[in-house]
């Protein structure tokens, strides 16, 4: 069982370039609504999975939205659990192993793959991908099921990116959500992680 460790949130290293800022804002508001004891309990109940990398750095593999929301809500520390120790590897070998295990997602806000050196040094440097928010909202509305597949929401974000114009997402997120929901349950989404089987 991975051991829970407390750390400064700003010391955690992201393994992706983007987040859905709408989702970050939602999580921030949720955290701000809690009293101090509830905040501690919530963060302990939602530890951030991390891989120990070169130099002992903690590279988080999930919960980027929660980590950034906690920072924006004024949290100094959070909890993480080490799922693997790759600290003895050289940097190039480390990223090879991370990629092999699907623990890194170096795609930018346009869905373009970047070099690992483009990954931000801390959570504050993550940038907004509106389609990632759209994917999260579609899942929450029942458009597809939550799944343990790594970076599943980004797969859905890229699916919506190919089908809904960026101008439409920026003009009205709610209208974009109305367009995305039937797409998520259409035959076009067959094979996507968490896609609902339609009879």
VENJODA-V40884 format. One record per residue. RES is the residue in one small letter. PHI is phi in whole degrees, -180 to 180 (none if undefined). PSI is psi in degrees with one decimal (none if undefined). OMEGA is omega in radians with two decimals (NA if undefined). Layout:
RES:PHI:PSI:OMEGA
RES:PHI:PSI:OMEGA
This chain:
x:none:126.0:3.14
x:-61:141.2:-3.12
x:-86:133.4:3.12
x:-74:130.7:3.13
x:-129:140.4:3.07
x:-93:140.7:-3.12
x:-152:164.4:3.03
x:-72:132.1:-3.09
x:-64:-33.3:-3.11
x:-71:-11.4:3.13
x:-89:-7.3:-3.13
x:-80:139.8:-3.11
x:-101:126.3:3.10
x:-71:156.8:3.03
x:-119:20.1:3.04
x:-144:166.0:-3.07
x:-97:-25.0:-2.98
x:-132:163.8:2.95
x:-142:169.3:2.98
x:-92:107.9:-3.04
x:-65:-25.5:3.05
x:-63:-40.5:3.12
x:-69:-38.3:3.09
x:-60:-44.3:3.14
x:-62:-42.8:3.12
x:-60:-45.0:-3.13
x:-68:-37.1:3.11
x:-61:-46.8:3.12
x:-61:-38.8:3.10
x:-63:-44.5:-3.14
x:-66:-39.5:-3.13
x:-67:-21.0:-3.12
x:-81:-9.1:-3.09
x:-91:151.0:3.03
x:-82:168.1:-3.06
x:-53:-41.7:3.14
x:-67:-40.9:3.12
x:-65:-37.1:3.11
x:-61:-45.5:3.13
x:-62:-46.5:-3.13
x:-63:-39.6:-3.13
x:-64:-46.0:-3.11
x:-67:-36.0:3.09
x:-69:-32.8:-3.14
x:-79:-14.3:-3.14
x:-127:63.7:-3.14
x:-66:148.4:-3.11
x:-91:120.7:3.12
x:-70:138.7:-3.09
x:-145:152.7:3.04
x:-110:131.7:3.09
x:-80:120.5:-3.08
x:-109:-171.0:3.13
x:-52:137.4:-3.12
x:77:7.7:3.14
x:79:8.9:3.13
x:-66:143.1:3.09
x:-96:112.2:3.11
x:-99:114.5:-3.06
x:-82:142.3:-3.07
x:-109:-3.1:-3.14
x:-163:172.8:3.09
x:63:32.3:3.06
x:-62:-38.0:-3.14
x:-64:-44.1:3.12
x:-64:-44.5:-3.13
x:-60:-46.0:3.13
x:-68:-40.3:3.11
x:-61:-40.2:3.13
x:-64:-41.5:3.09
x:-61:-46.3:-3.12
x:-68:-23.6:3.10
x:-86:2.0:3.07
x:95:7.1:3.11
x:-72:136.2:3.07
x:-92:-37.3:-3.10
x:-126:162.1:3.07
x:-148:-171.9:-3.09
x:-122:139.5:3.07
x:-137:161.6:3.07
x:-130:135.1:-3.11
x:-80:120.2:3.13
x:-97:-15.3:3.09
x:-163:148.4:3.09
x:-114:104.4:3.13
x:-113:23.6:-3.02
x:-67:-19.2:-3.11
x:-86:-8.3:-3.12
x:-81:150.7:2.98
x:-70:158.2:-3.01
x:-57:-45.2:-3.13
x:-63:-41.6:3.12
x:-69:-34.7:3.10
x:-59:-49.0:-3.11
x:-68:-33.2:3.06
x:-60:-44.4:3.14
x:-68:-40.3:3.11
x:-62:-43.7:-3.14
x:-65:-41.8:-3.14
x:-61:-35.5:-3.13
x:-90:3.9:-3.12
x:59:40.6:3.13
x:-103:8.8:3.14
x:-142:144.2:-3.10
x:-137:79.7:-3.04
x:-86:51.0:3.09
x:-105:138.4:-3.08
x:-86:-172.1:-3.06
x:-68:-8.6:3.07
x:-104:6.3:-3.14
x:78:17.5:-3.12
x:-98:132.1:3.14
x:-71:137.0:3.12
x:-120:168.2:3.05
x:-69:156.2:-3.14
x:-62:-27.3:3.13
x:-66:-15.6:3.10
x:-81:-12.9:3.11
x:-63:137.4:-3.11
x:-68:154.2:-3.11
x:-78:-20.9:3.11
x:-151:169.5:-3.05
x:-64:-29.3:-3.13
x:-64:-18.3:-3.07
x:-93:-1.4:3.10
x:-65:143.2:-3.12
x:-111:163.1:-3.05
x:-81:134.0:2.92
x:-121:102.7:-3.10
x:-57:-29.4:3.14
x:-70:-26.3:3.06
x:-69:-39.7:3.05
x:-64:-42.9:3.14
x:-59:-43.7:3.12
x:-61:-41.2:3.13
x:-65:-41.8:-3.14
x:-69:-37.0:3.10
x:-64:-43.0:3.11
x:-61:-46.2:-3.12
x:-64:-26.7:3.13
x:-87:3.1:3.09
x:90:14.2:-3.13
x:-71:-28.3:3.04
x:-157:166.7:-3.05
x:-91:148.5:3.01
x:-65:138.5:-3.05
x:-139:150.2:3.10
x:-76:-2.3:3.12
x:-57:130.5:-3.11
x:-59:133.1:3.04
x:55:33.8:-3.11
x:-58:-39.5:-3.11
x:-63:-29.3:3.10
x:-73:-31.4:3.05
x:-63:-43.0:3.10
x:-68:-38.5:3.11
x:-59:-43.6:3.13
x:-68:-32.9:3.06
x:-63:-46.8:3.13
x:-70:-31.6:3.14
x:-61:-34.2:-3.13
x:-79:-14.2:-3.00
x:-115:-23.8:-3.08
x:-123:125.5:-3.07
x:-63:142.3:3.13
x:-58:-36.7:3.13
x:-62:-36.0:-3.13
x:-71:-36.7:3.11
x:-67:-42.0:-3.13
x:-71:-36.4:-3.10
x:-68:-43.0:-3.13
x:-156:104.8:-3.14
x:-63:-38.2:-3.13
x:-64:-40.2:3.09
x:-67:-38.1:3.10
x:-63:-37.4:3.11
x:-64:-38.8:3.10
x:-65:-32.6:3.08
x:-75:-35.9:-3.04
x:-74:-35.4:-3.06
x:-59:-49.6:3.11
x:-68:-29.0:3.07
x:-63:-40.2:-3.09
x:-63:-28.6:-3.10
x:-105:12.0:3.12
x:-90:171.0:3.10
x:-63:-22.4:3.13
x:-63:-26.3:-3.08
x:-91:2.7:-3.12
x:-59:131.8:3.13
x:94:-11.4:3.08
x:-74:149.5:-3.10
x:-61:125.5:3.12
x:83:3.0:3.14
x:-59:136.9:-3.13
x:-80:136.1:3.13
x:-79:122.2:3.10
x:-102:137.0:3.14
x:-80:none:NA
